Amino acid sequence: MTSRKRIRGNDDSYILRARQLRQQMTSAERRLWSVIRGRNLDGLKFRRQHALGSYILDFVCAQKRLVIEVDGNIHNAQMDYDAARTEHLEQYGYRVMRFRNDEVLHDLDSVLERIRAAALTPAPLPILGEGSENLASERRYMSCSPSPRTGRGG
């Protein structure tokens, strides 16, 4: 695999793992993806199993800085990890929405309405405060390199 510019902290192992996860999506992830892919949800562009820093996100809308996680039973045993991950992403201005598999499978309309509502709400600013002198370098770590088409990140 040729090396190309990507979010710092992403090496080829994250990219390969994300590709594997795209092939091994759960039934709930597949169902949600079938509805939100191709800008089918209010024109929002979502990426699936997207590597961002040291995390692989189930779905992300970079324009709205909106992360969607579809959680199965494994997440009952890793609630502390999920909370720390959410807090870390929120420090960079991402909003994280979590849905249980059964919510997606049995109440998809409600899930989609909540995603729509979140997308209409402006993304929060990255958290500044104690340690903010390091935030500029960390923000570069989490931000995408400019798109060759638009010249903007994300």
Beta strands, then each sheet from edge to edge (+ up, - down):
strand 1: 47-52
strand 2: 55-61
strand 3: 66-71
strand 4: 95-100
sheet 1: 1+ 2- 3+ 4+
end
